């Protein structure tokens, strides 16, 4: 087991390194650079050229990359010209909101997916199964941003049940009960909107696992021995069908990364996704490269986590 984890960790490091190189090279193709927005464009061209030379922007790309990645490892991600502050501090402020949004979405996802998947798989080819399967088909066919916009229009603007922007009501003191309630209230609609769409793949996967497990020989043997139907499902079918779902946890994290970009933008929720979109529009070079790097690392670590969980669930996949 430990050999498998160590080998996966070793292969993860080159992936992160390659990711950082690709991000840096793509950033070089963007209009502007780390100096964009930090100086007055009306300055004398000689002064601008002097600043570029001082910052090393005229160096070969591999020298610039080495300087950038070494600074990033030390926690120095540059300066945001739009927010006039260090990118590390800016990301630290936004990361908290995105983490809470992602955690809440994960909780809603599994609270919705597991009961629906179990019901659909246990009572397959019945009316309940058809209704749940119909919901998953609609979920697969509906883009997340369309569903989020409709939910915002109905429950935010028309009914007024939920806030239509921000992460907390202005003027509240952090740490108070009212502040916590406001944070939870602002989280509900964005997280539910994302969970109702992202949950459909888990529902379908769990349904298929249960239907497949019901046909296995050890299930037929348990029934032949006179075990009750509830015992067969609880002790055999569900136990063997739910375990692979655990391996989806890491991939759920990866999927949430793309989802938060749309959700936070639509709901004006001040997290990493909204910061990413704003930085692209404003050509905030340092913020864009830093956020993409963090999103990429999170995706790689999510895949690593899924592999580790799956190796615990099914030892057959471990590398000898």
Secondary structure, DSSP 8 states (H G I E B T S, - for coil): -HHHHHHHHHHHHHHHHHHHHHHHHHHHTSSS-TTTTTS-TTS-HHHHHHHHHHTTTTS-HHHHHHHHHHHHHTT---EETTTTEEHHHHHHHHHHHHHHHHHHHHHHHHHHHHHHHHHHHHTTTSHHHHHHHHHHHHHHHS-HHHHHHHHIIIIIIIS--S-SSSSS-TT--TTSHHHHHHHHHHHHHHHHHHHHHHTHHHHHHHHHHHHHHHTSHHHHHHHHTT--HHHHIIIIIHHHHHHHHHTHHHHHHHHHHHHHHHHHHHTT--SHHHHHHHHHHHT-HHHHHHHHHHHHHHHHHHHHHHHHHHHHH-GGGS--
